[in-house]
Amino acid sequence: MTAQRVRVPALRCSWVTQCFLHWPYPPESVRRLLPHGLEPDEYAGAAWVGLTPFVMTDVRPHPLPAVPGLPRFAETNLRTYVRHSGGRRGLWFFSLDVTNPLLLGAQTVGAPYRLARLHVAQEGHRVKYAGRRRGADVSYHLVIRRGESPTQRTDLDVWLTSRWRAYTRRLGMLWEIPVEHEPWPLAGATVESLAENLRNAAGLPPCAARPLVHYSPGVRDVRLGFPRPAG
């Protein structure tokens, strides 16, 4: 899937220390949670759901440069992969948990941001992620052991991580937010421990499959475009 250009971004940032957990789901179990106009994008007959904790840094409005020393903050997304009725592929977020209240402004176009207490820590090759949503009994705790070097990306890896727009719904309309960044450098990883109820809180059924796991040191100079009607 070819990346699009975001010539005039609204926001620039970096996403680092990122983990990807992915589970295959029957398409119908995901379809019932999507708004009109979006369908599950399938790979090998399955819809896929991703849990992606990471750290956001270098955040600034365009065209300001990155400023050393600006605060870093954690974010955790629960997402799936969709196709618009017009054929364009993208992301649909079930939830966006974040520590920075400034991002709650994106709720105006339907982005499901919620304040949470989040924690990310590295100890050698072990990376620990944890979070608890404020005002709700929704939480997770994840420990992975990351691989030492990037791996050759498979077709499924590219399909899961090469997404160049997110969809939201607000005021009865679908909105599209374009994004541009370099391809994700991916390393293999193994799960040492995982406990979470984010998927249950989103309305997803239990999934017996073991997750597909990747770790990435991150991507720099992410360019997020202005929201626009999906059309």
ABEGO torsion letter per residue (X at the ends): XBBBBBABBABBBBBBGBBBBBBBBBAAAAAAABBBGBBBBBBGGBBBBBBBBBBBBGBBBOABBBBBGBBBBBBBBBBBBBBBAAGBBBBBBABBBBABAAAAAAAAAGBBBBBBBBBBBBBEABBBBBBBBBGBBBBBBBBBBBBABBBBBBAAAAAAABBABBBBBBGGBBBBBBBBBBBBBBBBBBBABBBBAAAAAAGBBBBABBBBBBBBAEBBGBBBBBBBBAX
